[in-house]
Amino acid sequence: MNVIVFLRRAGRAHQIDFARPLTFIVTAAAALGVLGTAFAFGLQLGRQSGGHLPGDITGWSRTMADQRAEVGRLKTQLQDRIDALALRVGGLDAQLLRLDALGKRLTQMANIDGREFNFDAPPPTGGPEEEGGRSAEVPDLTALIGRVEDRIDLRGAQLAALENVILARELSQQIQPEGRPLRTGFISSHFGDRQDPFTGHEAFHRGVDFAGQVGSQVIAVATGIVTWAGWRAGYGELIEIAHGNGYVTRYGHNQKNLVTVGQTVTRGEPIAVIGSTGRSTGPHVHFEVLREGRQVDPLSFIGR
């Protein structure tokens, strides 16, 4: 290939023949030199302008990195909030389990029909759907959980107070004299005026006598503490039990006492063996009930 170059000053044309190797090499070297100079100039210009690429791509990259870091921080904060809510919900669940157990125990203590207060199933609820509802938000959930916590605390205090009332009622029932001091037997002498079996004179009988077979067990008619277990004039072998609320019971003429002073006994527990010790005409138990230190008719507590 030939290239003809016209030079105006010289007024003549020069022919360049690229078929010659030397000519081609010199021309290519000149072209590369021009391109290299242009590339070097461009790099220098880029350095002088602060290294920013066209369109400020470096700044965009830095902004995106900052945004990703901010998103990461927000996700961490959100997860911390969710963890805190989950912890509070777990505490509420534990409190509800405790209240359910307390409620079941109270229904049993109060002899309430379990079908009326079923703590194993949620209470039936319902109603028409309201229009214009909106989804719950995190602040709404926090306030809602706070209100539920307050209500649970209030219900827990109320149930605890009710439990104390029921326990006090049960304790009062347990310490109230009730029933007979023998499982089998019959009344051989009532409370009040009678003829003394030894003198034949009229005398006031301060208890009720229950006749029974020798060897039969004498039982406590209420829960209490033994305050006397031994011999006493007229009573023979005597057991005396204090029940609280001013009540005391006595069981006399025993063949053998089975409990000792200071021992706690419960209703129906054997405390002695029936006998005829002391001022007695045969095997029986002399049973007295004292209220505020005065003997009262035991039949008002044990029935006829």
Buried (B, 14 or more C-beta within 10 A) or exposed (E): EEEEEEEEEEEEEEEBEEEEEEBBEEEEEEEEEEEEEEEEEEEEEEEEEEEEEEEEEEEEEEEEEEEEEEEEEEEEEEEEBEEEBEEBEEEBEEBBEEBEEBBBBBBEBBEEEEEEEEBEEEEEEEEEEEEEEEEEEEEEBEEEBEEBBEEBEEBBEEBEEBBEEBEEEEEEEBBBBEBBBBEEBEBBBBBEEEEEBEEEEEEEBBBBBBBBEEEBBBBBBBBBBBBBBEEEEEBBBBBBBBBBEEBBBBBBBBBEBBBEEEBEBEBEBBBBBBBBBBBBEEBBBBBBBBBEEEBBBBBEBBEE
